[in-house]
Amino acid sequence: MATVERIEPKGERGNIVARSWDPVTRIVGNLGIYTKIDFDAREVVECKSTSSIFRGYSVFMKGKDPRDAGFITSRICGICGDNHTTCSVYAQNMAYGIDMTHVAEWIFNLGEAAEYMFDHTIFQDNMVFVDFCEQMVKETNPSVLERANDTEAPHGDQHGYRTIGDIMRAFNPFTGDMYLAALEISRTTREMFCLMEGRHVHPSTLYPGGTGTMPTSQVFTDYTARLMGILDFIKKGVMMNDDVFDFFYEALPGYEQVGLRRTQLGCWGAFQDPDACNYRYEDMESWGNKMFTTPGIVVDDKLVTTSLVDINLGMRVMLGSSYYEDWQNEETFVSRDPLGNPVDQRHPWNVTTLPKPQKRNLEGGNYSWVMSPRFITPDTQEKLALETGGGPLARLWTTALAGRVDTGYVRSTGHSVEINLPRSKGMPETTFEWRPPQWTNALERNRARPYYVAYAAAQAFYFLEQALNEVRQGHVRTFNNFDVPDEAIGCGFHEAVRGVLSHHLVIRDRKIANYQPWPPTCWNASPRDSDGMPGPYEDAIEGMPIFEENGPDDFRGVDIMRAVRSFDPCLPCGVHMYLGKGRTLERVHSPMFGNQHG
Amino acid sequence: MTDARPFLKKEPTGPFKYSASPGFDEIHILWISEGMSCDGDSVSVTNGSSSGSIEDVVLGLVPQTPERVHLHNKVLSPTLGGGEFLRPYFQAVNDELDAPFILVIEGSIPNEKINGDGYWSSMGNDPVTGEPLPINWWIDHLAPRAWAVVAAGTCATYGGIHAMAGNPTGCMGLADYLGWDFRSAGGLPIVNVPGCPVQPDNMMETLVWALQQAAGNAPVIPLDEALRPTWLFGKTVHEGCNRAGYYEQGDFAMDYNSPKCQVRIGCWGPVVNCNVTKRGWQDGTGGCPNVGGICIACTMPGFPDKVMPFMDEPSGGSLSSKMITPYGRFIRRARSITNHSLNREPKWHHNRPVLTTGYDPRWGQRGQNK
């Protein structure tokens, strides 16, 4: 048992206790969550998120050959590094003035589809769901487990688990059969990935201008066989998740408030359409709208834009409560975009990273190496602490409302997304329909994840058909050659597994003059910005009620961790571009109990 | 050993000394990915399959390993985090862990001697002072107490990408930090498993060997001078590459559209110690030059600076490829003639009303074949 810090009551508040989780487990990277909890009101009154690792990518990439960028930036992240390589290739293609062959685009799309299937599965089933498994629920909400054991699972006849409690048991770590099956599925999907991109997680076969993967009939056959082999699991996954999350709403009235925020979601689009994509900035709005997951911004359930040019120009990076010097008076690398639109000094193209190490100060000072990216809406110029919804929530929502995707396997209706999966070994042909939920909260961020696994699987069937069609017509060139220009700019937009990813590139004298990757966790984990606006994690947790049955003395914080993990935190991304040193004298204690797990 | 922190209940009595192959029936794996890493090596071990999967190890299903193996790894930990997760690490520092442990380090080790009173990377806070505990503090306290120490991935082995020229942290590999002659409490040198990230089966196979050694069922892991397992890193990428046949024939890819040998467009395979072309990446699928990805030498101590820019022809590649070209052209020509012949069936395969196979049931009996 750890000591806890009692805080003097302020106003009517009493019994406020500081609690922290540092490091947060079952994520990638070093994340600390620092909260103050009012145990009388059973509510979190304050939350701050921080990180503690500094590597300095943007700094040591300066002056390097721009063609190396895709290889280097992959190393930013150990679970979705390929998303960085892909995004870097997109940005470089624009800078070099080249496009990619059709079959190369299909290979990229198939690789990225496999990555979504892999990463969402291992994260959802082996990390997120540990918070919803029998063992955890027994330790935090025993009455909920009792009820789960008595509640029939609505889809039990299809996925084979009779009660909600049976589903929870299936996710017990290292023993539950869904937990173990998910590890196996994450291997099969990584084989699919390796067929397209060579190695996981830092790909070997992706280059600016294309890929070295040979588009043989064999690689697509091998991919198809594995895809068919995991379809039963994918279908069951959607149903089991629905059952559990619907049960939580019933069993714990008010649970919709866990991780709840106003809906303000961004998606930068995924899966290029080779018929449309020429990588020219001037045409970016039109080819962006042809992507097989539509880019866009959703605010208060309305689609604000789907234009990648609007998205690009709306990005602002604020210093916030982070350890940097301002670059307002530093060099402006790009003053106007290729369409002639003015580019703000706080836009990624113009960020100069100036680290300023200092003591961590969680009480009104600076406390994070993550800066605060914000979004200025094109219509109302409102500043938003935009989030990714963990990735899938934003991707499904923008795609649903935009009404632009229709491959047969996936169809956007303008108000929902229909996902059609063919017959598989143990399950019939299945159609799922995802509709925008009532809330942007922990359960809905999590629920969207298995739906997007189904989405990626369904689109992969379409990509396979297109790729084989190219091969059978003899269109097997996978690479377009290029020269690195003396001076150029580029930008790439993609969806990392956990959400928006952009790379902004400035080339001078054929070298990198500035390289700014802005990945999802920068948006989600951002601290309070220069105006005091909290970042998405902080916003989602502050004011959140506590449902855990344990009191302050044996508190585990499972509701808070469910809220944090629903964003799919990935901290190496959050702090990839920063270096420096910090020091803290804050006196905050960690809870220290529970089972010691082997 | 650096300063003891106030929370240390007593001056640690350890490190205990063990033998190299001691016969433990219970052991912990304390895995720290809070070096300057991407956690890609932790993610990698979740795909190991053909050499004993991580869950098989934890469930005691791998033959000849200790009966009880407790894995502590942030990415896979069932805990909610914070102190709950850190407890066994603190216990190990205090010599209170109930069984010996293997320490696995992932990520480059920052140089803390150049940054005053700050730190580059930390794991958790000191429970008494609330100060972050730098990764170097953990290594200082845990490495001498560990029965064995394993460095996972090129960052931890040799510094890797974050130790690139121009880096601000002065970071390095674990052996650079602890000393190349470091010995663990089991009297063992650091075991380096390089790779960016580690090839999953290479990592699991090494870990399994270490566990079998801990159980007293295997000899000491054989290492080369770079502390790599010899059987994994004793051969080059090129020696195992299915495209090396093109090299022998002087037939080179001039861009990435080609299925031929990539040494002229950036592949360093002929001089890189790695088995990826033999083993593939995920249960035999994927890899590097064998599937069209140039070898960028990611397992090597000289990675990445000595091989950048990655997409240019390696130094020396031009000379060796020129030298083999005349021989290769001749061999290719000669082989094409033989190949042409092999592509023809023997002339006695026909449907004419006559047998021309040379059928002779009493072969050798009439003295004709003497």
Interface residues (C-beta under 8 A of the other chain):
Chain A: A2 T3 S20 W21 D22 P23 V24 T25 R26 I27 V28 G29 N30 S52 I53 F54 R55 G56 V59 F60 K62 G63 K64 D65 R67 D68 F71 I72 R75 I76 C77 G78 I79 G81 I122 N126 M127 V130 D131 Q135 M136 P173 F174 T175 L180 L183 S186 R187 R190 E191 F193 C194 L195 E197 G198 R199 H200 V201 H202 P203 S204 T205 L206 Y207 G209 G210 T211 G212 T213 M214 D222 P355 P357 R360 V476 R477 T478 F479 N481 R556 G557 V558 M561 P572 L579 G580 K581 G582 R583 T584 L585 E586 R587 V588 H589 S590 P591 M592 F593 G594 N595 Q596 H597 G598
Chain B: H28 E34 M36 S37 C38 D39 G40 D41 S42 V43 S44 T46 N47 S49 S53 I54 E55 V58 L59 R68 V69 H70 L71 H72 K74 V75 L76 S77 P78 T79 L80 G81 G82 G83 E84 F85 L86 R87 P88 N115 G116 D117 G118 Y119 W120 S121 S122 M123 G124 N125 P127 T129 G130 E131 P132 G160 I161 H162 M164 A165 G166 N167 P168 T169 C196 P197 D255 Y256 N257 P259 Q262 V276 G280 W281 Q282 D283 T285 G286 G287 C288 P289 V291 G292 G293 I294 C295 I296 C298 P304 M308 P309 F310 M311
